[in-house]
């Protein structure tokens, strides 16, 4: 009888319909595949049961988070090799259901059942979110934010570094992560044209980095809102340590409950992805109402590529179950349209896709450098979630599967005077 690795490779290639571009190493020590290729390590039979009972990305994710599936060699090379089979097959590739109509594929599936052991579905890892409905109520949004951000501030200090900025940095060739994040904060402030005495609303303020920078460097008063108790406590301490409590207020508050406008400027950095497609127009209208005429919005948001059939779009199952519950991505054109429908005049769109890929790779370096403390602060499964999602996301940005854009929009008054210079991109000089 063939060894486990050879049998698994044969089954996988029959189901997928293409050669497997990686080496397989199985729990019995057997290996199959190109010797120089990165290896997918199947540590035990439970990994197969995860994949059988949840075929596709979610089953693979469960096996990875549980530690039953691993990668031997360079993580990026392995993900790049597998991406064409998992994430980039396109809208016309055959589904598993279609594949199973093939008698040879059904025979391969039966072989996999034999290899997998007892036909009992294993429990999902405890890091998985069980809630599956995308409600975007105040309660469900608070739960989703808590799942992602209340992991522990010490853990985020490891990943993000001293800047504690959890969004795309703005790089130059010789930047460090810290200087690139500082430059991103300044870029936002320049686009908003912040001036002493103005009021800035920072929606989804995170650990307070932008609020502190804007108050300290530009003399504005800032209200930062977050749904994360841990973020708010951390941000308030940072504000106090900077001596800025008279100019920066951090609230645990839903943006829908902010009622103390108007503001001269609003920043929304990496927050709109949590709003949801059905609620996005309401979100844009709420921000529009909170701005003074002539006020500016800087919306920094991840975007996906448009689909031929937008109705067929589905949230990434791994991301939804383990990383950003209820998070949804929209094409940049959809975002611009919704902002305009809310009343905004969109004045500038800047894609900084490559910057996010570089940022994510640096976060991976940080996590791997302090892996043992990161595991102690969270759990082995949680650390594995962050490692996989950041590395896979870096590749997705590099390959233009997803992008990130800064959209500058104005609540242009009746007079039509936008308040912007004739040459808008003065911040890039």
C-alpha positions as CSV (number, residue, x, y, z in Angstrom):
1,X,0.0,0.0,0.0
2,X,1.3,3.5,-0.9
3,X,2.4,5.7,2.0
4,X,0.1,8.5,3.3
5,X,1.8,11.4,1.5
6,X,1.6,9.7,-1.9
7,X,-2.0,8.7,-1.4
8,X,-2.9,12.2,-0.3
9,X,-1.2,13.8,-3.2
10,X,-3.0,11.6,-5.7
11,X,-6.3,12.4,-4.1
12,X,-5.7,16.1,-4.0
13,X,-4.6,16.2,-7.7
14,X,-7.7,14.3,-8.7
15,X,-10.1,16.6,-6.8
16,X,-8.3,19.8,-7.9
17,X,-7.8,18.7,-11.5
18,X,-4.2,20.1,-11.6
19,X,-0.8,19.0,-10.3
20,X,-0.1,20.0,-6.7
21,X,2.7,22.6,-6.7
22,X,3.9,21.8,-3.2
23,X,5.5,18.8,-1.4
24,X,3.4,16.9,1.1
25,X,4.7,15.5,4.4
26,X,2.3,13.2,6.3
27,X,2.0,12.1,9.9
28,X,3.7,8.7,9.0
29,X,6.9,10.5,7.9
30,X,6.3,9.9,4.2
31,X,6.8,12.7,1.6
32,X,5.6,13.2,-1.9
33,X,6.2,15.9,-4.4
34,X,9.0,18.1,-5.7
35,X,11.9,17.9,-3.2
36,X,12.8,21.6,-3.6
37,X,9.2,22.9,-3.2
38,X,7.8,24.2,0.2
39,X,6.1,21.4,2.1
40,X,2.6,21.3,3.5
41,X,2.8,19.2,6.7
42,X,-0.2,17.1,7.7
43,X,0.6,16.4,11.3
44,X,-2.3,14.0,12.0
45,X,-5.5,12.5,10.5
46,X,-7.7,15.2,12.2
47,X,-6.5,17.7,9.6
48,X,-8.1,15.5,6.9
49,X,-11.4,15.4,8.9
50,X,-11.4,19.2,9.1
51,X,-11.0,19.4,5.4
52,X,-13.6,16.7,4.7
53,X,-16.3,18.1,6.8
54,X,-15.7,21.7,5.7
55,X,-14.2,21.4,2.2
56,X,-12.3,24.4,1.0
57,X,-10.8,27.4,2.7
58,X,-12.6,27.0,6.1
59,X,-11.5,23.4,6.6
60,X,-7.9,24.3,5.7
61,X,-8.1,27.2,8.1
62,X,-9.4,25.1,11.0
63,X,-6.6,22.5,10.5
64,X,-4.0,25.4,10.4
65,X,-5.3,27.1,13.5
66,X,-5.5,23.8,15.4
67,X,-1.9,23.1,14.5
68,X,-2.7,20.0,12.6
69,X,-1.6,21.6,9.3
70,X,1.7,23.4,9.0
71,X,4.2,24.8,6.4
72,X,7.8,23.7,6.2
73,X,10.0,26.2,4.5
74,X,9.3,29.8,3.5
75,X,5.7,30.7,4.4
76,X,5.3,33.2,1.5
77,X,6.5,30.7,-1.1
78,X,4.1,28.1,0.2
79,X,1.2,30.5,0.1
80,X,2.1,31.8,-3.3
81,X,2.3,28.2,-4.6
82,X,-1.1,27.3,-3.2
83,X,-2.9,30.6,-3.9
84,X,-3.8,29.6,-7.4
85,X,-5.7,26.6,-6.0
86,X,-7.3,28.2,-3.0
87,X,-7.8,32.0,-3.6
88,X,-7.2,32.8,-7.2
89,X,-9.0,30.1,-9.2
90,X,-11.4,32.7,-10.7
91,X,-15.1,32.9,-11.1
92,X,-15.3,30.2,-13.8
93,X,-13.3,27.4,-12.1
94,X,-15.2,24.3,-11.2
95,X,-16.6,24.0,-7.7
96,X,-16.2,21.0,-5.4
97,X,-19.7,19.9,-6.1
98,X,-19.0,19.9,-9.9
99,X,-15.8,18.0,-9.3
100,X,-17.6,15.3,-7.4
101,X,-19.7,14.5,-10.4
102,X,-16.6,12.9,-11.9
103,X,-16.5,9.2,-10.9
104,X,-12.7,9.3,-10.5
105,X,-13.0,12.2,-8.1
106,X,-15.6,10.4,-6.1
107,X,-13.3,7.5,-5.8
108,X,-10.5,9.8,-4.7
109,X,-12.9,11.2,-2.0
110,X,-13.6,7.7,-0.7
111,X,-9.9,7.1,-0.5
112,X,-9.6,10.3,1.5
113,X,-12.3,9.1,3.9
114,X,-10.3,5.9,4.5
115,X,-7.2,7.9,5.3
116,X,-9.1,10.4,7.6
117,X,-10.1,7.9,10.3
118,X,-13.3,7.9,12.2
119,X,-16.1,9.8,10.3
120,X,-16.7,12.2,13.2
121,X,-16.5,16.0,12.5
122,X,-13.9,17.6,14.8
123,X,-14.9,20.6,16.9
124,X,-13.8,23.9,15.4
125,X,-10.8,25.6,17.2
126,X,-11.9,27.8,20.1
127,X,-10.6,30.9,18.2
128,X,-13.4,30.6,15.6
129,X,-16.4,32.9,15.8
130,X,-19.6,30.9,15.8
131,X,-21.9,33.7,14.8
132,X,-22.5,33.7,11.0
133,X,-25.1,36.3,10.3
134,X,-24.0,39.7,9.1
135,X,-26.4,41.9,11.0
136,X,-24.3,45.0,11.7
137,X,-26.4,46.0,14.6
138,X,-24.8,48.0,17.4
139,X,-24.5,44.8,19.5
140,X,-23.1,42.6,16.7
141,X,-20.6,45.2,15.6
142,X,-19.4,45.6,19.2
143,X,-19.0,41.8,19.5
144,X,-17.1,41.7,16.1
145,X,-14.8,44.5,17.1
146,X,-14.1,43.0,20.5
147,X,-13.2,39.6,18.9
148,X,-10.5,41.3,16.8
149,X,-9.2,44.1,18.9
150,X,-9.6,42.9,22.5
151,X,-6.9,40.3,22.0
152,X,-4.6,42.1,24.4
153,X,-2.7,45.3,24.0
154,X,0.6,43.6,24.8
155,X,0.1,41.3,21.8
156,X,-0.6,44.2,19.5
157,X,2.6,46.0,20.8
158,X,4.5,43.0,19.5
159,X,2.9,43.0,16.1
160,X,2.6,46.7,15.5
161,X,5.6,48.1,17.3
162,X,5.8,51.3,19.2
163,X,3.6,53.3,16.8
164,X,0.5,51.2,17.6
165,X,-0.9,52.0,14.2
166,X,-3.0,49.2,12.8
167,X,-3.4,50.3,9.2
168,X,-1.2,50.8,6.1
169,X,2.0,52.7,6.6
170,X,3.3,55.2,4.0
171,X,6.8,54.1,2.9
172,X,9.9,55.6,1.3
173,X,12.8,53.4,0.3
174,X,14.7,54.0,3.5
175,X,11.7,54.0,5.9
176,X,11.4,52.0,9.1
177,X,8.0,50.9,10.2
178,X,7.9,53.7,12.7
179,X,8.9,56.4,10.3
180,X,6.5,55.1,7.7
181,X,3.6,55.1,10.2
182,X,4.5,58.6,11.3
183,X,4.5,59.7,7.7
184,X,1.0,58.1,7.2
185,X,-0.4,60.0,10.2
186,X,1.0,63.2,8.8
187,X,-0.3,62.4,5.3
188,X,-3.8,62.1,6.8
189,X,-3.5,65.4,8.6
190,X,-2.1,67.2,5.6
191,X,-5.0,66.0,3.4
192,X,-7.5,67.1,6.0
193,X,-5.7,70.5,6.2
194,X,-5.9,70.5,10.0
195,X,-5.4,73.9,11.7
196,X,-5.1,74.9,15.4
197,X,-8.5,75.2,17.1
198,X,-10.3,72.9,14.7
199,X,-12.2,69.8,15.8
200,X,-11.4,66.4,14.4
201,X,-13.5,63.3,14.8
202,X,-11.5,60.1,14.5
203,X,-13.9,57.3,13.7
204,X,-12.4,53.9,14.8
205,X,-9.5,55.6,16.6
206,X,-7.7,52.5,17.6
207,X,-5.0,53.0,20.2
208,X,-5.1,56.8,19.7
209,X,-2.1,57.3,17.5
210,X,-3.7,59.6,14.9
211,X,-5.6,61.5,17.6
212,X,-2.4,62.2,19.5
213,X,-0.4,63.1,16.4
214,X,-3.1,65.5,15.2
215,X,-3.4,67.2,18.6
216,X,0.3,67.5,19.2
217,X,1.5,68.4,15.8
218,X,-1.5,70.4,14.4
219,X,-3.1,71.9,17.5
220,X,-6.6,70.5,16.9
221,X,-9.1,69.1,19.4
222,X,-9.9,65.5,18.8
223,X,-12.7,63.1,19.7
224,X,-11.7,59.5,19.0
225,X,-14.4,56.8,19.1
226,X,-13.9,53.0,19.3
227,X,-16.0,50.0,20.3
228,X,-13.0,48.3,22.0
229,X,-12.7,48.8,25.7
230,X,-9.1,47.7,25.6
231,X,-8.2,50.1,22.9
232,X,-9.9,53.0,24.7
233,X,-8.1,52.3,28.0
234,X,-4.7,52.1,26.2
235,X,-5.4,55.3,24.2
236,X,-6.5,57.3,27.2
237,X,-3.3,56.4,29.1
238,X,-1.2,57.5,26.1
239,X,-3.1,60.7,25.8
240,X,-2.5,61.4,29.5
241,X,1.2,60.6,29.2
242,X,1.5,63.1,26.4
243,X,-0.3,65.8,28.4
244,X,-3.1,66.1,25.9
245,X,-6.2,65.4,28.0
246,X,-7.4,68.9,27.4
247,X,-7.4,68.4,23.6
248,X,-8.1,64.6,23.1
249,X,-11.1,62.7,24.3
250,X,-11.3,59.0,23.7
251,X,-14.8,57.5,23.9
252,X,-16.2,53.9,23.8
253,X,-19.0,54.9,21.4
254,X,-20.6,53.8,18.2
255,X,-20.1,56.3,15.4
256,X,-23.9,56.2,14.9
257,X,-24.3,57.7,18.4
258,X,-22.0,60.7,17.9
259,X,-24.2,63.8,18.3
260,X,-21.8,66.6,19.1
261,X,-21.0,67.9,15.6
262,X,-20.2,69.8,13.6
263,X,-16.6,69.0,13.1
264,X,-14.2,70.6,10.6
265,X,-12.6,67.2,9.7
266,X,-13.3,63.5,10.1
267,X,-10.8,60.7,9.7
268,X,-11.9,57.1,9.1
269,X,-8.8,54.9,8.9
270,X,-9.3,51.2,8.4
271,X,-12.8,51.4,9.9
272,X,-15.2,51.4,7.0
273,X,-14.5,47.7,6.3
274,X,-16.5,46.9,9.4
275,X,-19.6,48.9,8.4
276,X,-21.1,46.4,5.9
277,X,-22.5,46.9,2.4
278,X,-26.1,47.4,3.5
279,X,-25.1,50.1,6.1
280,X,-22.5,51.9,4.1
281,X,-24.8,54.7,2.7
282,X,-26.1,55.3,6.2
283,X,-22.5,55.5,7.5
284,X,-21.6,58.0,4.8
285,X,-24.7,60.1,5.5
286,X,-23.9,60.1,9.3
287,X,-20.4,61.4,8.7
288,X,-21.7,64.0,6.2
289,X,-24.1,65.3,8.8
290,X,-21.3,65.6,11.4
291,X,-19.2,67.9,9.2
292,X,-19.4,71.6,8.8
293,X,-20.0,72.9,5.3
294,X,-16.5,72.9,3.7
295,X,-15.4,70.2,6.1
296,X,-13.3,67.3,4.9
297,X,-13.5,63.5,5.3
298,X,-10.4,61.3,4.8
299,X,-11.6,57.7,4.3
300,X,-8.8,55.1,4.3
301,X,-10.3,51.7,3.2
302,X,-9.3,48.3,1.9
303,X,-11.0,47.5,-1.5
304,X,-11.5,44.3,-3.4
305,X,-11.6,43.9,-7.2
306,X,-15.1,44.1,-8.8
307,X,-16.8,41.0,-9.9
308,X,-18.8,40.4,-13.1
309,X,-21.6,39.3,-10.9
310,X,-21.6,41.4,-7.7
311,X,-24.5,39.5,-6.3
312,X,-22.2,36.4,-6.1
313,X,-19.7,38.1,-3.8
314,X,-19.1,36.3,-0.5
315,X,-17.1,37.3,2.5
316,X,-13.8,35.4,2.8
317,X,-14.6,32.5,5.1
318,X,-11.3,32.4,7.0
319,X,-11.3,36.1,7.5
320,X,-14.9,36.1,8.7
321,X,-14.5,33.2,11.0
322,X,-11.2,34.1,12.6
323,X,-10.1,37.6,11.9
324,X,-12.7,40.3,11.1
325,X,-16.2,38.9,11.8
326,X,-18.8,40.6,9.6
327,X,-16.1,42.6,7.7
328,X,-17.0,43.3,4.1
329,X,-14.9,44.7,1.2
330,X,-16.3,46.8,-1.7
331,X,-14.7,47.9,-4.9
332,X,-13.4,51.5,-4.8
333,X,-16.0,52.6,-7.4
334,X,-18.8,51.5,-5.1
335,X,-17.3,53.4,-2.1
336,X,-16.9,56.6,-4.2
337,X,-20.5,56.2,-5.4
338,X,-21.9,55.8,-1.9
339,X,-20.0,58.8,-0.6
340,X,-21.3,60.9,-3.5
341,X,-24.9,59.7,-2.9
342,X,-24.5,60.8,0.7
343,X,-23.7,64.3,-0.5
344,X,-19.9,64.4,-0.5
345,X,-17.8,65.8,-3.4
346,X,-15.0,63.3,-3.9
347,X,-11.8,65.3,-4.7
348,X,-9.0,62.8,-4.6
349,X,-8.4,59.0,-4.6
350,X,-4.9,57.7,-3.9
351,X,-4.1,54.0,-4.1
352,X,-1.4,52.9,-1.7
353,X,-1.7,49.2,-2.3
354,X,2.0,48.4,-2.4
355,X,2.5,50.2,0.9
356,X,0.1,47.8,2.7
357,X,2.0,44.8,1.4
358,X,5.2,46.1,2.9
359,X,3.5,47.0,6.1
360,X,2.1,43.5,6.5
361,X,5.4,41.9,5.8
362,X,7.0,43.9,8.6
363,X,4.2,42.9,11.0
364,X,5.0,39.3,10.1
365,X,8.6,39.9,10.9
366,X,7.6,41.4,14.3
367,X,5.4,38.5,15.2
368,X,7.8,35.8,14.2
369,X,10.6,37.6,16.1
370,X,8.6,37.4,19.3
371,X,6.6,34.3,18.6
372,X,6.9,32.7,22.1
373,X,5.7,35.8,24.0
374,X,2.9,36.3,21.5
375,X,1.7,32.8,22.1
376,X,1.8,33.3,25.8
377,X,-0.2,36.5,25.6
378,X,-2.9,35.0,23.4
379,X,-2.9,31.3,22.4
380,X,-1.1,29.2,19.9
381,X,-4.2,29.2,17.7
382,X,-4.6,33.0,17.8
383,X,-1.0,33.6,17.0
384,X,-1.3,31.2,14.0
385,X,-4.4,33.1,12.8
386,X,-2.5,36.4,12.8
387,X,0.5,34.9,11.1
388,X,-1.6,33.3,8.3
389,X,-3.9,36.3,7.7
390,X,-1.1,38.8,7.6
391,X,1.2,36.8,5.3
392,X,-1.7,35.9,2.9
393,X,-2.9,39.5,2.9
394,X,0.6,40.7,2.0
395,X,0.5,38.5,-1.1
396,X,-3.0,39.6,-1.9
397,X,-2.0,43.2,-2.0
398,X,1.2,42.5,-4.0
399,X,-0.9,40.6,-6.6
400,X,-3.6,43.2,-6.8
401,X,-6.3,40.9,-5.5
402,X,-7.1,43.6,-3.0
403,X,-6.1,47.3,-2.7
404,X,-6.3,50.1,-0.2
405,X,-7.3,53.7,-1.0
406,X,-7.4,57.1,0.6
407,X,-10.5,59.0,-0.5
408,X,-10.6,62.7,0.3
409,X,-14.1,64.0,0.2
410,X,-15.6,67.4,1.0
411,X,-18.9,68.6,2.3
412,X,-18.9,71.3,-0.4
413,X,-21.1,74.3,0.5
414,X,-23.8,75.8,-1.7
415,X,-21.3,78.3,-3.0
416,X,-19.3,75.5,-4.6
417,X,-16.1,76.6,-2.9
418,X,-14.4,73.4,-1.9
419,X,-11.5,75.1,-0.1
420,X,-8.9,72.9,-1.8
421,X,-6.0,74.3,-3.7
422,X,-5.9,74.1,-7.5
423,X,-3.1,71.5,-7.3
424,X,-4.4,69.2,-4.6
425,X,-1.5,66.8,-4.1
426,X,0.7,69.3,-2.3
427,X,1.3,66.7,0.4
428,X,3.4,64.6,-2.0
429,X,6.0,67.4,-2.6
